[in-house]
Amino acid sequence: MAMLGGDHFDRSLQLLRESDRDRYAATLYLPEKVRPAAAALYAFNAEIAAIPDRVKEPMAGEIRLQWWREVIVGTRESGNSPLAMALLETLERHELPRQPLTDLIDARVFDLYHDPMPDRTALEAYCGQTGSVILQLVAIAGGAARDAALADSCGHAGVAIRMSEIVRRMPLDRGHGKCPLPVTMLAATGLSVDEWLRQEPGSRHFNAVNAFIALAFEHRAKAVAAMAGLNKENLPVFLPLAPAGSWLRAAGRAGTQLLNGGVTLSPLRRQVSLAKAALWGLR
């Protein structure tokens, strides 16, 4: 199979570097023949994820999501969008299913509104649709067998990665009146959604965040265990788990400061976590 290439793939890699530095850095560890496909898929993921922050009204976001949905299913031309052209070429070249991407778009509609996440099941389903599927498509583009071991590994890994991203956004979302934690998780620590949003962060907020982080680490551990059933050449696809773990640990150390000022992690530290995982494997 010839390697994907062209200006639109170069642009996809550039967009990924600008919008998602962790996945960009992880992509550079992939075999060269896989990088263009990974860049296109991950840049598309970043583009969809950014829509809620770029629009003032949910309807405007729904219109943008609908444009991508129509491009993917083939009822609309991609126009002059280098990213759309790279994505469509990737789907065709690697014979990737399109339904997971339209499911991802549908799941991202949730981000346009302020509806609370009801429970753990809904959270895991949302993270699977917005995280696991994109990871699985990258793995398949890299030649991974479409089997239960891959689905299990990507399922848990994608949830853990998405949960780390949700943790990082908690101060921003809270300021915008959004509560990403499941209502049942809040209730277990004695909080309502309104109290989560409006009260000064205290011990109950800290306990809720810790429960969320513990669930993310639970999925991360299950992903690493499931990866034992994969061929070694497929393992680099899971390198985004390395910085995700670093972000989760930093958030846990931050305590209530996470909600007051957020959490930071230096690019060097994230690069070191990736390098260690690439050399010695994920733990």
Secondary structure in CASP SS format (residue, H / E / C, confidence):
PFRMAT SS
TARGET T0000
AUTHOR 0000-0000-0000
METHOD secondary structure of the structure
MODEL  1
M C 1.00
A C 1.00
M C 1.00
L C 1.00
G C 1.00
G C 1.00
D H 1.00
H H 1.00
F H 1.00
D H 1.00
R H 1.00
S H 1.00
L H 1.00
Q H 1.00
L H 1.00
L H 1.00
R H 1.00
E H 1.00
S H 1.00
D C 1.00
R H 1.00
D H 1.00
R H 1.00
Y H 1.00
A H 1.00
A H 1.00
T H 1.00
L C 1.00
Y C 1.00
L C 1.00
P C 1.00
E C 1.00
K C 1.00
V C 1.00
R H 1.00
P H 1.00
A H 1.00
A H 1.00
A H 1.00
A H 1.00
L H 1.00
Y H 1.00
A H 1.00
F H 1.00
N H 1.00
A H 1.00
E H 1.00
I H 1.00
A H 1.00
A H 1.00
I H 1.00
P H 1.00
D H 1.00
R H 1.00
V C 1.00
K C 1.00
E C 1.00
P H 1.00
M H 1.00
A H 1.00
G H 1.00
E H 1.00
I H 1.00
R H 1.00
L H 1.00
Q H 1.00
W H 1.00
W H 1.00
R H 1.00
E H 1.00
V H 1.00
I H 1.00
V H 1.00
G C 1.00
T C 1.00
R C 1.00
E C 1.00
S C 1.00
G C 1.00
N C 1.00
S C 1.00
P H 1.00
L H 1.00
A H 1.00
M H 1.00
A H 1.00
L H 1.00
L H 1.00
E H 1.00
T H 1.00
L H 1.00
E H 1.00
R H 1.00
H C 1.00
E C 1.00
L C 1.00
P C 1.00
R C 1.00
Q H 1.00
P H 1.00
L H 1.00
T H 1.00
D H 1.00
L H 1.00
I H 1.00
D H 1.00
A H 1.00
R H 1.00
V H 1.00
F H 1.00
D H 1.00
L H 1.00
Y C 1.00
H C 1.00
D C 1.00
P C 1.00
M C 1.00
P C 1.00
D C 1.00
R H 1.00
T H 1.00
A H 1.00
L H 1.00
E H 1.00
A H 1.00
Y H 1.00
C H 1.00
G H 1.00
Q H 1.00
T H 1.00
G H 1.00
S H 1.00
V H 1.00
I H 1.00
L H 1.00
Q H 1.00
L H 1.00
V H 1.00
A H 1.00
I H 1.00
A H 1.00
G C 1.00
G C 1.00
A C 1.00
A C 1.00
R C 1.00
D C 1.00
A H 1.00
A H 1.00
L H 1.00
A H 1.00
D H 1.00
S H 1.00
C H 1.00
G H 1.00
H H 1.00
A H 1.00
G H 1.00
V H 1.00
A H 1.00
I H 1.00
R H 1.00
M H 1.00
S H 1.00
E H 1.00
I H 1.00
V H 1.00
R H 1.00
R H 1.00
M H 1.00
P H 1.00
L H 1.00
D H 1.00
R H 1.00
G H 1.00
H C 1.00
G C 1.00
K C 1.00
C C 1.00
P C 1.00
L C 1.00
P C 1.00
V H 1.00
T H 1.00
M H 1.00
L H 1.00
A H 1.00
A H 1.00
T C 1.00
G C 1.00
L C 1.00
S C 1.00
V H 1.00
D H 1.00
E H 1.00
W H 1.00
L H 1.00
R H 1.00
Q C 1.00
E C 1.00
P C 1.00
G C 1.00
S H 1.00
R H 1.00
H H 1.00
F H 1.00
N H 1.00
A H 1.00
V H 1.00
N H 1.00
A H 1.00
F H 1.00
I H 1.00
A H 1.00
L H 1.00
A H 1.00
F H 1.00
E H 1.00
H H 1.00
R H 1.00
A H 1.00
K H 1.00
A H 1.00
V H 1.00
A H 1.00
A H 1.00
M H 1.00
A H 1.00
G H 1.00
L C 1.00
N C 1.00
K H 1.00
E H 1.00
N H 1.00
L H 1.00
P H 1.00
V H 1.00
F H 1.00
L C 1.00
P C 1.00
L H 1.00
A H 1.00
P H 1.00
A H 1.00
G H 1.00
S H 1.00
W H 1.00
L H 1.00
R H 1.00
A H 1.00
A H 1.00
G H 1.00
R H 1.00
A H 1.00
G C 1.00
T C 1.00
Q H 1.00
L H 1.00
L H 1.00
N H 1.00
G H 1.00
G C 1.00
V C 1.00
T C 1.00
L C 1.00
S C 1.00
P H 1.00
L H 1.00
R H 1.00
R H 1.00
Q H 1.00
V H 1.00
S H 1.00
L H 1.00
A H 1.00
K H 1.00
A H 1.00
A H 1.00
L H 1.00
W H 1.00
G C 1.00
L C 1.00
R C 1.00
END
